[in-house]
Amino acid sequence: MNAFERARGLVDEAHEADPLRASDGRAAELDYADKMEAWVKRLVPDAPELLLLAARCQHLERWSVPRASYPEGRAGYLTWRKFLYGKQAGRAKELLLQAGVSEAEAEEVATWVSKTGLKTNAGTQALEDAAILVFLENESLAFVAQHADYPHEKFLNILRKNWAKLSSAGQQAALGLELPAEVAAMIREALGG
């Protein structure tokens, strides 16, 4: 077993600790890691093993810092998210080093997972594209239902901000998704038709 395989095993073991379960009974975080990796493979067909491993670290132990542990509202959300980026990146680096991945490679994964260099770092951008596509494809309808109290314009602004974070390849992939009618209509409206 090479260092990447050992690292994948350690990362997935960490995912298994997620108390939330997907519909198939697996840890929700493990299910998310599989979806992230699948999207990175679609977006970057020749993705190196290191990038695929980074995709699996996108929400590493996110369950351990619930959103509710930070204040409500945009400022609380942004503070929570920024903390998570650093925490997840640090934990990913720790697990990769433990598995025998080189310091330079572990640091590169930490850079990608921390969202450093969005729009300028190809690895960071691939993870961001995959995360938004996973959200749109699997979580957007539940998000709309969970936040039914949001004004319609707030949903449109969220979609516009996420759209702007996508690369052109990510935008093309998003346009090809078969989404619930309500979400698809909001995306069309957010994009001006």
Backbone torsions as a table, in degrees:
resi	resn	phi	psi	omega
1	MET	NA	127.9	-179.7
2	ASN	-86.3	175.9	-175.7
3	ALA	-61.7	-37.3	-180.0
4	PHE	-66.3	-41.1	178.2
5	GLU	-65.1	-41.4	177.0
6	ARG	-63.1	-41.9	179.7
7	ALA	-63.3	-44.1	178.5
8	ARG	-59.1	-41.8	178.5
9	GLY	-62.5	-42.3	178.6
10	LEU	-66.8	-41.5	178.5
11	VAL	-63.1	-46.0	-178.8
12	ASP	-68.6	-31.6	174.5
13	GLU	-63.5	-41.3	176.5
14	ALA	-63.3	-40.1	178.1
15	HIS	-60.7	-37.6	-177.2
16	GLU	-59.5	-22.3	-179.2
17	ALA	-74.9	-10.1	179.8
18	ASP	-60.4	122.6	179.5
19	PRO	-72.2	-20.2	177.6
20	LEU	-76.6	144.4	-177.4
21	ARG	-120.5	142.8	174.9
22	ALA	-77.2	173.4	-177.1
23	SER	-61.5	-24.6	179.9
24	ASP	-90.1	4.0	177.7
25	GLY	92.3	-11.3	178.2
26	ARG	-75.2	161.9	175.2
27	ALA	-57.6	133.1	-177.9
28	ALA	-58.8	-37.7	-178.8
29	GLU	-67.2	-33.3	177.1
30	LEU	-69.4	-40.9	176.0
31	ASP	-60.1	-43.4	178.6
32	TYR	-62.8	-42.9	179.5
33	ALA	-59.8	-41.2	178.0
34	ASP	-62.3	-41.8	-179.8
35	LYS	-67.3	-41.4	177.4
36	MET	-60.4	-48.2	-178.5
37	GLU	-62.1	-41.1	179.5
38	ALA	-61.7	-41.6	179.4
39	TRP	-68.1	-40.4	178.0
40	VAL	-61.5	-39.8	177.6
41	LYS	-61.8	-37.0	179.1
42	ARG	-71.5	-40.6	-176.8
43	LEU	-77.3	-32.8	-177.9
44	VAL	-128.6	80.8	-173.8
45	PRO	-54.7	-29.6	179.3
46	ASP	-103.4	30.2	-176.9
47	ALA	-56.1	130.3	176.3
48	PRO	-68.7	157.6	-179.2
49	GLU	-54.1	-35.3	-178.8
50	LEU	-64.0	-40.6	179.0
51	LEU	-67.9	-38.6	177.9
52	LEU	-65.1	-38.3	176.7
53	LEU	-64.7	-42.2	177.8
54	ALA	-60.9	-39.7	178.8
55	ALA	-58.5	-36.4	179.7
56	ARG	-71.1	-16.9	-178.0
57	CYS	-94.1	-1.0	-173.2
58	GLN	-50.3	-44.8	-179.9
59	HIS	-117.5	34.4	-175.2
60	LEU	-55.9	115.4	179.6
61	GLU	55.8	29.4	177.9
62	ARG	-60.9	-33.0	-179.2
63	TRP	-58.6	-22.2	-175.8
64	SER	-76.4	-11.4	177.9
65	VAL	-128.8	83.9	-177.1
66	PRO	-62.0	148.4	177.5
67	ARG	-56.4	-35.5	-177.7
68	ALA	-66.1	-11.4	179.4
69	SER	-80.0	-2.9	177.0
70	TYR	-120.2	157.3	-178.8
71	PRO	-59.6	153.1	175.0
72	GLU	-64.7	164.6	175.4
73	GLY	92.3	172.4	-174.9
74	ARG	-61.4	-44.4	-178.9
75	ALA	-61.7	-43.7	177.9
76	GLY	-63.0	-41.9	178.7
77	TYR	-62.2	-46.2	-178.3
78	LEU	-65.4	-38.1	177.5
79	THR	-64.9	-44.6	177.7
80	TRP	-59.7	-48.9	-177.8
81	ARG	-62.5	-43.5	179.2
82	LYS	-63.0	-42.0	177.0
83	PHE	-60.3	-45.3	-179.3
84	LEU	-61.1	-42.1	179.5
85	TYR	-54.6	-47.6	-179.5
86	GLY	-67.8	-42.5	-179.3
87	LYS	-63.8	-47.0	-178.4
88	GLN	-65.5	-39.8	179.1
89	ALA	-64.5	-44.4	179.5
90	GLY	-64.1	-41.5	179.5
91	ARG	-68.1	-39.7	177.6
92	ALA	-60.6	-46.9	-180.0
93	LYS	-60.2	-44.2	179.2
94	GLU	-57.8	-47.7	-178.7
95	LEU	-67.2	-39.6	179.4
96	LEU	-64.7	-43.6	177.9
97	LEU	-63.5	-40.6	177.6
98	GLN	-59.7	-33.3	-179.1
99	ALA	-81.6	-9.7	179.8
100	GLY	99.3	9.4	174.8
101	VAL	-70.7	144.1	-177.2
102	SER	-62.1	155.3	178.3
103	GLU	-56.7	-44.7	-177.7
104	ALA	-63.7	-41.7	179.9
105	GLU	-70.0	-40.4	178.4
106	ALA	-63.8	-37.5	178.1
107	GLU	-67.4	-37.2	178.1
108	GLU	-63.7	-43.7	176.9
109	VAL	-61.1	-43.1	178.7
110	ALA	-60.4	-38.9	177.3
111	THR	-61.2	-47.6	-178.8
112	TRP	-64.2	-47.0	-176.7
113	VAL	-66.5	-31.8	-179.9
114	SER	-78.3	-2.5	179.8
115	LYS	69.2	23.6	178.2
116	THR	-73.7	131.0	176.7
117	GLY	80.2	26.8	176.7
118	LEU	-55.2	135.5	-177.3
119	LYS	79.7	-15.5	179.3
120	THR	-118.9	-20.1	179.7
121	ASN	-109.0	119.1	-174.0
122	ALA	-60.4	-38.2	179.3
123	GLY	-66.8	-45.1	177.6
124	THR	-60.4	-43.8	-178.9
125	GLN	-64.4	-39.6	179.0
126	ALA	-61.4	-42.3	178.2
127	LEU	-66.2	-40.9	179.6
128	GLU	-64.8	-44.7	177.5
129	ASP	-58.1	-47.9	-178.7
130	ALA	-61.7	-43.2	-178.5
131	ALA	-61.9	-43.0	179.9
132	ILE	-68.0	-39.8	179.0
133	LEU	-66.7	-39.9	175.8
134	VAL	-61.4	-43.7	179.0
135	PHE	-60.3	-52.0	-177.5
136	LEU	-59.8	-44.8	-174.5
137	GLU	-73.3	-34.7	-169.2
138	ASN	-120.1	-21.6	-170.1
139	GLU	-123.7	-12.5	-171.7
140	SER	-63.7	-41.4	-178.1
141	LEU	-65.6	-42.2	177.6
142	ALA	-64.9	-36.2	178.2
143	PHE	-62.9	-44.5	179.2
144	VAL	-61.8	-44.2	-179.9
145	ALA	-65.5	-41.0	-178.7
146	GLN	-65.4	-30.2	-177.4
147	HIS	-114.3	44.4	-178.4
148	ALA	-60.4	-19.3	179.9
149	ASP	-80.5	-10.2	179.7
150	TYR	-69.0	141.8	171.2
151	PRO	-64.8	150.5	-178.6
152	HIS	-54.3	-41.6	-178.2
153	GLU	-61.8	-30.8	178.7
154	LYS	-64.7	-42.3	176.2
155	PHE	-60.6	-42.9	-179.7
156	LEU	-62.6	-41.2	178.4
157	ASN	-64.9	-39.8	177.0
158	ILE	-60.8	-45.4	179.1
159	LEU	-63.7	-42.2	179.3
160	ARG	-62.3	-43.8	-179.5
161	LYS	-64.2	-41.7	178.4
162	ASN	-68.7	-38.2	178.5
163	TRP	-59.9	-40.8	-179.2
164	ALA	-66.7	-25.4	178.6
165	LYS	-78.4	-20.3	-178.7
166	LEU	-73.2	145.4	169.2
167	SER	-72.8	171.8	177.7
168	SER	-63.2	-36.4	177.2
169	ALA	-65.5	-39.3	177.4
170	GLY	-65.3	-39.5	177.5
171	GLN	-63.8	-42.0	178.7
172	GLN	-63.3	-41.5	178.0
173	ALA	-63.1	-41.0	-180.0
174	ALA	-63.2	-39.9	179.3
175	LEU	-64.9	-24.1	-179.8
176	GLY	-88.6	-2.2	-179.1
177	LEU	-73.1	144.1	171.0
178	GLU	-93.6	102.7	-174.2
179	LEU	-106.9	158.7	172.4
180	PRO	-55.3	144.3	-174.5
181	ALA	-53.1	-41.9	-178.1
182	GLU	-62.0	-43.0	-179.4
183	VAL	-70.5	-44.1	179.4
184	ALA	-59.2	-41.0	179.6
185	ALA	-64.5	-40.9	179.3
186	MET	-66.3	-37.4	178.0
187	ILE	-64.4	-45.8	178.1
188	ARG	-58.2	-43.9	-179.4
189	GLU	-66.3	-42.0	-179.5
190	ALA	-62.8	-33.3	-178.0
191	LEU	-91.4	5.7	176.0
192	GLY	83.3	30.7	175.4
193	GLY	122.2	NA	NA
